[in-house]
Amino acid sequence: MRTLFFIFMILCIINFCFPKFGWYLRYGWISRGETEPSRPYMAMVRMTSLLMLLVAFTLTMA
């Protein structure tokens, strides 16, 4: 269970710091780099990543 939690935390941190990387893995490869993610999308990804990190930390402290 700790390994799964550690992997989840690493993915959330990567997604929070580099949201464009996650966008590229999901959508960018289709367009081969011809488009860019929008600013609202990047903000939404960062907010949800931060929220998931906070939830994970509170669950581990409980």
Buried (B, 14 or more C-beta within 10 A) or exposed (E): EEEEEEEEBEEBEEBBEEBEEBBBEEEBEEEEEEEEBEEEBBEEBBEBBEEBBEEBEEEEEE
